[in-house]
């Protein structure tokens, strides 16, 4: 805070002080001034933080307090009688700054300045100063009082703030994503260059306008307004809010909006930083890829099904004819075609998931029966591992029996595939509160924790397992989506080399009370 109050001429102050003394003590004028001088001298000396000194009317220094000695380095006896300009830089002297201060003080009753001053040893410091004219009781100018305060630290802090601001601004300006800063009324405080270039707009059309009124009103979306209001009141951040619209000048675009609040300690009002990500091209490529996968897998399905039929026909014929060698080749052809069919079905499922068309039947069934059935089926074609089923409960669940079976098949085949050295895989079925949980535990190569979240993403494959992986990285993605469609959850517990447990949970079936009850 500024230490100085509104200017009051020293003449008035001294007058009041004398008047008070004379009233209370009833002493003579001469004595009052002596007491007053001494009093002021003490006050000035106590102002260690401030350099306080007086000059004659021509700017010659006439008094000098200890604060001035501390700050400027000159002792009282060596500076008295020297010109006031001594503490100014050569540049300021050249620009007549000392005279300017005197003129301002005389004109307005107070000269105020911020500048570098020079100490006795020649070093500079940043100072703020006040200069008052001194009048005697006849209102004749007797000189000036100067108060100087060292503001080096404040100047440094200001410079640091300015540097930090310039740094932040340069980052914001170079960021390719359009950014807006909004105030609590959702009015634009500022926008970066990318915003103007992306949306072909100008600061005049943007700043100080409420976000809903920008452009042709494409941000006037109730859900967006709710999110922005919500982050002001509680949540502080939202991510990937999708906006698909026809934008003025740039056409149809898909944008992801991300926002966070910027709290400012010195202001009670927060700001919102709103970032826009143009995902139009990415979306288009995704769409093309999905279409291609859908088309390719669809087109492959029919010939592969025919090939499988012909293979089975030839297999039976060669078995009948006792041609064991051909039968052997045809049976491995059949198993490869089965693998191809699974792959094609998985790809079709991925395409269906993208378009939200993954069919799901709704039936109530015993989950234990399904698990046992699948364990037996997989055991029948697995010579390398012993599949152990554990669980003595018979939970009823409602959902798509085939789809849940597909999830379990995927987990079991993975467990076998990724534990080539192990001899068994254990399947546990338990119920906990309102959920049935199926755990598939293997004793194989395991998964480092960095992969645990990503493993359920499309096409994610682990490359640090030291295994030649033949899959596409979509089995777990499909499984997880199926479980999510059943209002369940899937997760993994594993360490590299320490085996893996995949668990999925699905809600237990509960009889809905009939309307009559
Ligand atoms: P993929 O067809 O490649 O097996 P998945 O989606 O089923 O696709 O699995 C994704 C990746 O997860 C696999 O490539 C593999 O690295 C890892 N993984 C899956 N199951 C296991 C497991 N039981 N143990 C170790 N790694 C596994």
Boltz pocket constraint, residues with backbone or C-beta under 6 A from the ligand:
constraints:
  - pocket:
      binder: B
      contacts: [[A, 410], [A, 411], [A, 414], [A, 415], [A, 418], [A, 442], [A, 444], [A, 445], [A, 446], [A, 447], [A, 455], [A, 457], [A, 460], [A, 461], [A, 462], [A, 463], [A, 465], [A, 469], [A, 470], [A, 471], [A, 472], [A, 473], [A, 474], [A, 475], [A, 476], [A, 477], [A, 500]]
      max_distance: 6.0
